[in-house]
Amino acid sequence: MDARTQLRRPLREEVESRSGYTRTAQNEIYSQFKRLPNPDLVMYVFPHLTGTDPAPVPGYSTIFPFYQRVQYAMPGERTEDF
């Protein structure tokens, strides 16, 4: 029994050594399927009046993604040039 207790390591050391990397489904997907770039289009909407009883709306900026959907590269496809 004494030999067993000497060979056992505390749980804290084991958890701390594995805290740098945890294998999850999300990590696996993102490492295999890289996201392709989807540039943002920034548009400025000028101040205007809106509604049946014209109410002033101040100017503001809004962002639209260039493509409607996020595209992913297949495993092994080159994405470094993007």
C-alpha angles and dihedrals in degrees: 000000000000091000091055094052091050092053096049117095122211115262092234093067091050094051093046092051092054098042093091095066131025120176111228135161090250092054091049094050095046093047093051101035111046118200114246116227116271108186119214122237111215113204130185119217111206121227110277146159120255141183134031090290097046110241120184117245117196120230117269142172125240134184128225124185111240093230123044095227134037109250125211130204119236117248109281095019114131114250100162094091093060 
